[in-house]
Each structure stands twice: as structure tokens, then as C-alpha cells.
């Protein structure tokens, strides 16, 4: 009987090792997809009027797509308040002027989610849900912000 219970524990231990490895593989793949989404969530503007327009649309995107209200905003940053509960996505955005041309800037957003990462930097208990929502928000940002520049007359901002 003792040999049987030891065998069961060894099998379970082996299966947990496989599931942990698969979990880390999924985590690594998803982190790559999030990095790509963050690249899409970064735009360049080349003149003062375009930058002002894109920044205004960025602030509108952040305020309408974050689960929490804006806690701080100025001409180069907008941050929403962190949520109290886990699994809730909130946003911030920044406008960074080019060091070589005062009329050029890079505008980007970043989505964050409490409970997404564990203390060891790996996936937290809300990781899968948060990652899907963050990727969606960051990928949709460019389309939302650039829509008026591509000729659409249906401007939600």
C-alpha cells in the first residue's frame, strides 16, 4: 500500500512539473504578444498641431477605457488611479518630446492590472484575464487615436 501511494505522488509531481512548464511557456509567449501590443500603442507626431490633436485623443482614450478615473494629468502625462481590487485594468499615457526637434513627440499608453504578476515576476492569479484585456486596449489605441487623421467623420472624441 505504501509503494502505491508513493507511486501516485511521483506521478502527480511529474504532472505538476509538466503543467508548470506549459504555464511558463504560455506566459513567455503571451509576454511577447504584449510587447508587440505596446509597440502598437506608441505613435509619433511631427508638428505642434498634430501632437496637440493626438494628445487630446489620447487623454480621451485613457479616460473612456480605464476602469478608474484620472488622478493626474498635465500636458505630457495622464494617469488614472490604481484600482483597489485585483484584475482591473487601468491606463496611463505619456507624451515625450523629441530631444532633437521640439515639434516632434512620441505618445504612448500603457495598460496595467493589479494581480497580473506574482512576486517572482511570473504570472499572477489574474494574468490570463489581464493580459487579454491589456493587449486589446493597447492594440485598439492606435486605431482610435489615428481615426480622424485617416478621414473618418465619426469622431468619438
C-alpha positions as CSV (number, residue, x, y, z in Angstrom):
1,X,0.0,0.0,0.0
2,X,2.9,2.4,0.8
3,X,4.5,1.8,-2.6
4,X,1.2,2.6,-4.3
5,X,0.8,6.0,-2.5
6,X,4.5,6.9,-3.3
7,X,3.9,6.0,-6.9
8,X,0.8,8.2,-7.0
9,X,2.7,11.1,-5.5
10,X,5.5,10.7,-8.1
11,X,3.0,10.7,-10.9
12,X,1.3,13.8,-9.5
13,X,4.7,15.5,-9.0
14,X,5.6,14.7,-12.6
15,X,2.3,16.1,-13.9
16,X,2.7,19.3,-11.9
17,X,6.2,19.7,-13.5
18,X,4.7,19.4,-16.9
19,X,1.9,21.8,-16.2
20,X,4.3,24.3,-14.7
21,X,6.5,24.1,-17.8
22,X,3.5,24.6,-20.0
23,X,2.3,27.5,-17.9
24,X,5.7,29.2,-18.2
25,X,5.7,28.6,-22.0
26,X,2.3,30.3,-22.3
27,X,3.5,33.1,-20.1
28,X,6.6,33.7,-22.3
29,X,4.5,33.6,-25.4
30,X,1.9,36.0,-24.0
31,X,4.6,38.4,-22.8
32,X,5.9,38.6,-26.4
33,X,2.4,39.4,-27.6
34,X,2.1,42.1,-25.0
35,X,5.4,43.6,-26.1
36,X,4.1,43.8,-29.7
37,X,0.9,45.4,-28.5
38,X,2.9,48.0,-26.5
39,X,4.8,48.9,-29.7
40,X,1.5,49.4,-31.5
41,X,0.4,51.6,-28.5
42,X,3.1,54.1,-29.3
43,X,2.7,56.8,-32.0
44,X,4.9,59.6,-33.4
45,X,3.7,63.1,-34.2
46,X,5.6,65.5,-36.3
47,X,4.2,69.0,-35.8
48,X,2.7,71.0,-32.9
49,X,-0.9,70.9,-34.2
50,X,-0.8,67.1,-34.9
51,X,0.7,66.5,-31.5
52,X,-1.9,68.5,-29.7
53,X,-4.7,66.7,-31.5
54,X,-3.2,63.3,-30.9
55,X,-2.6,64.1,-27.2
56,X,-6.2,65.3,-26.8
57,X,-7.5,62.0,-28.3
58,X,-5.1,60.0,-26.1
59,X,-6.5,61.7,-23.0
60,X,-10.0,60.8,-24.3
61,X,-9.0,57.2,-24.8
62,X,-7.4,56.9,-21.4
63,X,-10.4,58.4,-19.7
64,X,-13.0,56.3,-21.5
65,X,-11.2,53.0,-21.5
66,X,-9.7,52.9,-18.0
67,X,-11.7,51.3,-15.2
68,X,-10.7,54.1,-12.8
69,X,-10.8,57.9,-13.0
70,X,-7.9,60.2,-14.0
71,X,-5.9,61.0,-10.9
72,X,-3.3,63.2,-12.6
73,X,-3.0,65.0,-15.9
74,X,-0.8,67.7,-17.4
75,X,0.5,68.5,-20.9
76,X,2.7,65.4,-21.0
77,X,1.2,62.8,-18.7
78,X,-2.2,61.4,-17.8
79,X,-2.6,58.7,-15.1
80,X,-5.6,57.0,-13.8
81,X,-5.9,55.9,-10.2
82,X,-4.9,52.4,-9.4
83,X,-7.9,50.2,-8.6
84,X,-8.5,48.8,-5.2
85,X,-9.3,45.3,-6.5
86,X,-7.2,42.9,-8.5
87,X,-7.9,42.0,-12.1
88,X,-9.0,45.6,-13.0
89,X,-7.1,47.3,-15.9
90,X,-6.2,51.0,-15.6
91,X,-4.2,53.2,-18.0
92,X,-1.6,55.9,-18.2
93,X,-0.2,57.8,-21.1
94,X,2.9,60.0,-21.8
95,X,4.0,62.4,-24.4
96,X,7.8,62.6,-24.7
97,X,9.1,65.5,-26.8
98,X,11.9,64.6,-29.2
99,X,15.3,65.8,-27.9
100,X,16.3,67.0,-31.5
101,X,13.0,68.6,-32.6
102,X,10.7,70.5,-30.3
103,X,7.7,69.9,-32.6
104,X,8.1,66.1,-32.7
105,X,7.0,63.8,-29.9
106,X,6.2,60.2,-29.1
107,X,2.9,59.5,-27.4
108,X,2.2,56.1,-25.8
109,X,-0.2,54.4,-23.5
110,X,0.4,51.6,-21.1
111,X,-2.3,49.4,-19.5
112,X,-1.7,48.0,-16.1
113,X,-3.5,45.4,-14.0
114,X,-3.2,44.7,-10.3
115,X,-2.7,40.9,-9.7
116,X,-1.2,40.3,-13.1
117,X,2.3,39.4,-11.9
118,X,3.4,37.3,-9.0
119,X,6.1,38.3,-6.6
120,X,8.6,36.2,-8.6
121,X,7.8,38.2,-11.8
122,X,5.9,35.3,-13.2
123,X,2.2,35.1,-14.0
124,X,-0.1,36.1,-11.1
125,X,-3.5,34.7,-10.5
126,X,-5.2,37.3,-12.7
127,X,-2.5,37.1,-15.5
128,X,-4.5,35.5,-18.3
129,X,-7.6,37.7,-18.0
130,X,-5.5,40.9,-17.6
131,X,-3.2,40.1,-20.5
132,X,-6.1,39.6,-22.9
133,X,-7.7,42.9,-21.8
134,X,-4.4,44.8,-21.9
135,X,-3.5,43.5,-25.4
136,X,-6.9,44.5,-26.7
137,X,-6.7,48.0,-25.2
138,X,-3.2,48.7,-26.4
139,X,-3.9,47.4,-29.9
140,X,-7.1,49.5,-30.3
141,X,-5.4,52.6,-29.1
142,X,-3.7,53.5,-32.4
143,X,-6.9,53.0,-34.4
144,X,-8.8,55.2,-32.0
145,X,-6.3,58.0,-32.0
146,X,-5.5,58.0,-35.7
147,X,-9.1,57.6,-37.0
148,X,-9.7,61.4,-37.6
149,X,-6.4,61.6,-39.5
150,X,-7.4,58.8,-41.8
151,X,-10.6,60.6,-42.9
152,X,-13.4,59.1,-40.8
153,X,-16.2,61.6,-40.0
154,X,-17.4,59.6,-37.0
155,X,-15.0,61.0,-34.4
156,X,-15.9,59.8,-30.9
157,X,-13.6,62.3,-29.1
